[in-house]
């Protein structure tokens, strides 16, 4: 969606008209909200996190259809719930386990990369807008004159 927004925000498509750009994002978002509101939670969430077996059974019937028997799925969720409660979920375990430590490291790097890229884009855009508004482009070039190339 970000790539589509970048493309549509180009001057020759929607330009700098913020209302059109926001409208383009609001329409599919509103549609998604209207579709998601009547949908029940997943059976796994209802069974394991909320411990609501009847709601989990209704959710299974919603997602799998009325013709399915929910008992085998509820049994699988029961086994998963028992395994999940037996597993340790501490940060110490994440740091001790090699593949979890690598995943944590990669996720931190990805976050750092995206945050740094966003701040660079915003600051460079604001800086260039400031330069064009104040006419100080030549002063930033330390007195060097930029001569356009002749064809």
C-alpha positions in Angstrom: 0.0 0.0 0.0 2.9 2.3 0.7 4.3 1.8 -2.8 0.9 2.6 -4.3 0.6 5.7 -2.2 4.1 6.8 -3.3 3.2 6.2 -6.9 -0.2 8.1 -6.6 1.5 11.0 -4.8 3.6 11.9 -7.8 3.0 15.3 -9.2 1.7 14.1 -12.5 -0.9 11.7 -11.0 -2.6 13.2 -7.9 0.1 15.8 -7.1 0.0 17.4 -3.7 -3.8 17.3 -3.2 -3.9 15.7 0.2 -7.7 15.2 0.1 -7.5 12.9 -2.9 -4.5 11.0 -1.4 -6.3 10.5 1.9 -9.5 9.6 0.1 -7.7 6.9 -1.8 -6.5 5.3 1.4 -9.7 5.8 3.4 -12.1 4.1 1.0 -10.4 0.6 1.1 -9.7 1.0 4.8 -13.4 1.7 5.5 -14.4 -1.2 3.4 -12.0 -3.5 5.4 -13.4 -2.3 8.7 -17.0 -2.9 7.6 -16.1 -6.4 6.5 -14.1 -7.2 9.7 -16.6 -5.9 12.3 -19.1 -8.8 12.0 -16.4 -11.5 11.8 -15.9 -13.4 15.1 -12.5 -13.9 16.7 -10.5 -16.9 15.7 -11.2 -20.2 17.4 -7.6 -20.4 18.6 -7.8 -17.0 20.3 -11.1 -17.8 21.9 -10.1 -21.2 23.2 -6.5 -20.6 24.3 -6.5 -16.9 25.4 -10.1 -16.4 26.5 -10.9 -20.0 27.6 -14.3 -19.6 26.0 -15.1 -23.1 24.5 -18.6 -22.3 23.4 -17.5 -19.2 21.5 -14.6 -21.1 20.0 -17.1 -23.8 18.7 -19.3 -21.1 17.2 -16.2 -19.5 15.6 -15.2 -22.9 14.1 -18.6 -23.3 12.6 -18.4 -19.8 11.1 -15.0 -20.3 9.5 -15.3 -23.9 8.5 -19.0 -24.1 7.7 -21.9 -25.6 9.5 -21.3 -29.2 8.1 -18.0 -29.7 10.0 -17.7 -31.4 13.4 -15.9 -28.9 15.7 -14.9 -31.6 18.3 -11.6 -32.7 16.5 -10.5 -29.1 16.1 -11.3 -28.3 19.7 -9.2 -31.3 20.7 -6.3 -30.0 18.7 -6.7 -26.6 20.3 -6.7 -28.4 23.7 -3.4 -30.1 22.9 -1.9 -26.9 21.7 -3.1 -25.1 24.8 -1.4 -27.6 27.0 1.8 -27.4 25.1 1.6 -23.7 25.1 1.2 -23.5 28.8 4.1 -25.9 29.4 6.5 -23.8 27.3 8.5 -21.1 28.9 8.0 -17.6 27.5 10.8 -15.7 29.1 13.2 -13.3 27.5 16.0 -15.3 29.0 14.9 -18.3 26.9 14.9 -16.1 23.7 18.4 -14.9 24.4 19.7 -18.4 25.1 18.2 -20.1 22.0 20.3 -19.4 18.9 17.5 -19.2 16.2 15.3 -17.0 18.5 18.2 -14.7 19.2 19.0 -14.3 15.5 15.3 -13.6 14.8 15.2 -10.9 17.5 18.5 -9.4 16.2 17.1 -9.3 12.6 13.8 -7.7 13.7 15.7 -5.0 15.7 17.9 -4.3 12.6 14.8 -4.1 10.3 13.2 -1.7 12.7 16.3 0.5 13.0 16.6 0.5 9.2 13.0 1.6 8.6 13.0 4.2 11.3 16.3 5.7 10.1 15.1 5.8 6.5 11.9 7.5 7.4 13.6 10.2 9.4 16.1 10.8 6.6 13.4 11.2 4.0 11.4 13.6 6.1 14.3 15.7 7.1 15.7 15.9 3.5 12.3 16.8 2.1 11.8 19.6 4.8 15.3 20.8 4.1 14.8 21.1 0.4 11.4 22.8 0.9 13.1 25.3 3.2 15.9 26.0 0.7 13.4 26.6 -2.2 11.3 28.9 0.0 14.1 31.0 1.3 16.3 31.0 -1.9 19.4 30.0 0.1 20.5 27.2 -2.2 23.6 29.1 -3.3 24.6 29.8 0.3 24.4 26.1 1.1 26.8 25.3 -1.8 29.5 27.5 -0.1 29.5 30.1 -2.8 29.9 27.7 -5.6 27.8 28.7 -8.5 25.8 26.0 -10.3 25.9 26.7 -14.0 23.4 24.7 -16.0 24.8 22.7 -18.9 24.0 23.9 -22.3 22.7 21.5 -24.9 
